[in-house]
Amino acid sequence: MVIIDEDRIKQAIEIAVNTTSLKALASLPEMDEMELVNIYDNLNPTGDSLKMVLFNVERGTYCEEIEAYMRYHPALKEAEIVFFNELDYGLLRTGNINTAAELSKRLQMNYVFGIEFMELTIGYKNNLIAYGKNKEAFHGNAIMSRHKLYDPMILRLPLVYDWFNDKQKRFGTRIALFAKTMIYDKEIGLICTHLENRVSPEEREV
């Protein structure tokens, strides 16, 4: 994924201040890019079931521990598909690495990553001041699969909470991330969502 130029980010901030954060988001088309990596070619699973896992990994801070959990927990170790929420991509708070790529390598799974937000602050939660710079500064979701993924797509969900006005400033919205794969010689559609946690259950239904 590309690093968005600092001048364009400053221009987008001005747009958000003077109009809306959605108009600022529209000025950054790179935010709708996806990263698709297919380097593993596993055989079709055996048996008559398919295990899928949804895992919120809170920025991907603890990749080594996540790997151990996925490899050895009896309920998780045979998962063919994993939907990961909250992965950092080039953020100082997680070492400026691509945490989706790191988990993909550790778990030997293909992946597609989609951007929810560009983070405009450096730190996290109650510590938003840190020394250094973000790289790409993206935060998003990923679908990982032991089988090849194709036809990825992002759908931005309605803005029900504007993170640009939060102390943890961000551009973006929650997303639905789509992809397809072939398992048991059948095409399977996959959707990874991460709904807004700053609103009521009724607002999430929007």
C-alpha positions as CSV (number, residue, x, y, z in Angstrom):
1,M,0.0,0.0,0.0
2,V,1.1,3.6,-0.7
3,I,2.1,6.1,1.9
4,I,-0.1,9.2,1.4
5,D,1.8,12.4,1.2
6,E,1.8,14.6,4.3
7,D,0.6,17.6,2.3
8,R,-2.4,15.8,1.0
9,I,-3.2,14.7,4.6
10,K,-3.0,18.3,5.7
11,Q,-5.3,19.3,2.9
12,A,-7.8,16.6,3.9
13,I,-7.8,17.8,7.5
14,E,-8.6,21.3,6.2
15,I,-11.5,19.9,4.2
16,A,-12.8,18.0,7.3
17,V,-12.6,21.1,9.4
18,N,-14.4,23.3,6.9
19,T,-16.9,20.8,5.5
20,T,-17.2,17.1,6.6
21,S,-14.9,14.2,7.3
22,L,-16.6,12.2,4.6
23,K,-15.6,14.9,2.0
24,A,-12.1,14.7,3.4
25,L,-12.2,10.9,3.0
26,A,-13.3,11.3,-0.6
27,S,-10.2,13.3,-1.3
28,L,-8.0,10.3,-0.4
29,P,-9.0,7.5,-2.8
30,E,-6.1,5.4,-1.6
31,M,-8.2,4.6,1.5
32,D,-10.3,2.3,-0.7
33,E,-7.3,0.3,-1.9
34,M,-6.9,-3.4,-0.7
35,E,-3.9,-5.6,-0.3
36,L,-4.3,-9.1,-1.6
37,V,-1.6,-11.7,-1.0
38,N,-1.8,-15.2,-2.3
39,I,1.4,-17.1,-1.7
40,Y,0.1,-20.3,0.0
41,D,-1.6,-23.1,-2.0
42,N,-3.1,-25.6,0.4
43,L,-5.0,-28.7,-0.6
44,N,-8.8,-28.9,-0.2
45,P,-9.8,-29.8,3.4
46,T,-11.0,-33.3,4.2
47,G,-14.2,-34.1,6.0
48,D,-17.6,-32.5,5.8
49,S,-17.2,-29.4,7.8
50,L,-15.5,-26.0,7.5
51,K,-14.2,-24.0,10.5
52,M,-14.2,-20.2,10.4
53,V,-13.0,-17.9,13.2
54,L,-13.7,-14.2,13.9
55,F,-10.9,-12.7,16.0
56,N,-10.6,-9.1,17.2
57,V,-6.8,-8.8,17.7
58,E,-6.7,-5.2,19.1
59,R,-4.3,-3.6,16.6
60,G,-2.2,-6.8,16.2
61,T,0.0,-5.8,19.1
62,Y,0.8,-9.4,20.2
63,C,1.4,-11.3,16.9
64,E,3.5,-14.0,18.6
65,E,0.8,-14.7,21.2
66,I,-1.9,-14.6,18.5
67,E,0.1,-17.2,16.5
68,A,0.3,-19.5,19.5
69,Y,-3.4,-19.1,20.2
70,M,-4.4,-19.9,16.6
71,R,-2.0,-22.9,16.4
72,Y,-2.6,-24.6,19.7
73,H,-6.1,-23.7,21.0
74,P,-8.3,-26.8,20.2
75,A,-11.2,-24.6,19.1
76,L,-9.0,-22.6,16.6
77,K,-6.2,-24.7,15.3
78,E,-8.1,-26.2,12.4
79,A,-9.6,-23.0,11.1
80,E,-9.6,-22.7,7.3
81,I,-10.8,-19.0,7.3
82,V,-10.1,-16.3,9.9
83,F,-11.8,-12.9,9.9
84,F,-9.4,-10.5,11.7
85,N,-10.6,-7.2,13.1
86,E,-8.4,-4.3,14.2
87,L,-5.1,-4.7,12.4
88,D,-2.5,-1.9,12.2
89,Y,-0.6,-1.2,9.0
90,G,2.3,1.2,9.5
91,L,1.5,2.6,12.9
92,L,4.2,3.6,15.4
93,R,2.2,2.0,18.3
94,T,2.7,-1.4,16.8
95,G,6.2,-0.9,15.4
96,N,5.2,0.5,12.0
97,I,4.8,-3.0,10.6
98,N,2.0,-4.5,8.5
99,T,0.4,-6.7,11.1
100,A,-1.7,-8.5,8.5
101,A,1.4,-9.6,6.6
102,E,3.1,-10.6,9.9
103,L,0.2,-12.9,10.9
104,S,-0.1,-14.2,7.4
105,K,3.5,-15.3,7.5
106,R,3.2,-16.8,10.9
107,L,-0.1,-18.7,10.2
108,Q,0.8,-19.5,6.5
109,M,-2.5,-18.1,5.3
110,N,-3.3,-15.9,2.3
111,Y,-5.0,-12.6,3.1
112,V,-6.8,-9.5,1.9
113,F,-6.6,-6.4,3.9
114,G,-8.9,-3.4,3.8
115,I,-8.6,0.0,5.4
116,E,-11.1,1.3,7.9
117,F,-9.2,4.3,9.1
118,M,-6.2,6.5,8.7
119,E,-4.9,7.4,12.2
120,L,-4.1,11.0,12.7
121,T,-2.6,10.6,16.2
122,I,0.6,8.8,17.1
123,G,-0.2,6.9,20.3
124,Y,-3.2,5.1,21.6
125,K,-6.2,5.7,24.0
126,N,-4.9,7.7,27.0
127,N,-1.4,8.1,25.6
128,L,-1.8,10.0,22.3
129,I,1.7,11.6,22.4
130,A,4.7,9.5,21.4
131,Y,8.1,10.1,19.8
132,G,8.3,9.2,16.2
133,K,6.1,9.0,13.1
134,N,3.5,6.7,11.7
135,K,4.3,5.2,8.3
136,E,1.2,4.4,6.3
137,A,-1.0,5.0,9.4
138,F,-3.7,2.6,8.3
139,H,-6.0,0.5,10.6
140,G,-8.4,-2.1,9.2
141,N,-9.6,-5.6,8.8
142,A,-8.4,-8.7,7.0
143,I,-9.7,-12.0,5.7
144,M,-7.2,-14.9,5.9
145,S,-7.6,-18.2,4.2
146,R,-5.6,-21.4,3.7
147,H,-6.9,-21.3,0.1
148,K,-6.5,-18.7,-2.6
149,L,-8.6,-15.5,-2.3
150,Y,-10.0,-13.6,-5.2
151,D,-12.5,-10.8,-6.2
152,P,-11.9,-8.6,-3.1
153,M,-14.1,-5.6,-2.5
154,I,-14.7,-3.0,0.1
155,L,-18.1,-1.5,1.1
156,R,-17.9,1.5,3.4
157,L,-20.6,1.4,6.1
158,P,-22.7,4.4,7.0
159,L,-21.0,6.9,9.2
160,V,-22.7,6.6,12.6
161,Y,-19.8,8.0,14.7
162,D,-17.4,10.5,13.4
163,W,-13.9,9.6,14.7
164,F,-12.5,12.9,13.3
165,N,-14.1,14.6,16.2
166,D,-12.7,12.2,18.8
167,K,-9.5,12.7,20.7
168,Q,-8.2,9.7,18.8
169,K,-8.6,11.5,15.4
170,R,-9.1,9.4,12.3
171,F,-10.3,9.6,8.8
172,G,-12.6,6.7,7.6
173,T,-15.6,4.6,8.4
174,R,-16.3,1.0,9.4
175,I,-16.2,-1.4,6.4
176,A,-17.4,-4.7,5.1
177,L,-14.6,-6.5,3.4
178,F,-15.5,-9.1,0.8
179,A,-13.6,-11.9,-0.9
180,K,-14.2,-15.3,-2.5
181,T,-12.4,-18.6,-2.2
182,M,-12.8,-22.2,-3.5
183,I,-13.3,-25.0,-0.9
184,Y,-14.6,-28.5,-1.6
185,D,-14.6,-27.4,-5.3
186,K,-17.3,-24.8,-4.5
187,E,-17.1,-21.1,-4.5
188,I,-17.6,-19.5,-1.1
189,G,-18.3,-15.8,-0.5
190,L,-16.7,-14.3,2.6
191,I,-17.5,-11.1,4.4
192,C,-15.6,-9.5,7.3
193,T,-17.3,-6.7,9.2
194,H,-16.5,-4.6,12.2
195,L,-19.4,-2.6,13.5
196,E,-19.0,0.7,15.4
197,N,-18.6,0.3,19.1
198,R,-19.4,3.9,20.0
199,V,-23.1,3.7,19.3
200,S,-26.1,1.8,20.5
201,P,-27.2,-1.7,19.2
202,E,-30.1,0.1,17.4
203,E,-27.7,2.4,15.5
204,R,-25.6,-0.6,14.5
205,E,-28.6,-2.0,12.7
206,V,-28.5,1.0,10.4
